[in-house]
Amino acid sequence: QVQLVESGGGLVQPGGSLRLSCSASGGIFSLYVMGWYRQAPGKERELVATIKIDDTTNYADSVKCRFIISRDNAKHLVYLQMNSLKPEATAVYYCNARFVVTRKDTWGQGTQVTVSS
């Protein structure tokens, strides 16, 4: 069973950048599709980006060309580089690990990102 711990959230001004990190432990990292999701107040949790073991990525249309997801398979880390941040990006960001065999999801505890002047 994989465990996930996010870090890197905080307060940033509109137009600024932030990098989130997710550390995975307890599982075979290469057997997981890793992803970032976010949930804003009063809204459903939504996909931000995912990355497979072969570095194939998928992004929500709202973040394409501004956010970059990456993974370090040796260190069991996943990153989300967020650039040109907008106030509507304010949300709790969750790291996700989807086991490729069963498609079971595991979630981190979340990290708050607030974009405000």
Secondary structure, DSSP 4 states (H G I P E B T S, - for coil): --EEEEE--EEE-TT--EEEEEEEESS-GGGEEEEEEEE-TTS--EEEEEE-TT--EEE-TTTTTTEEEEEETTTTEEEEEE-S--GGG-EEEEEEEEETTT--EEE---EEEEE--
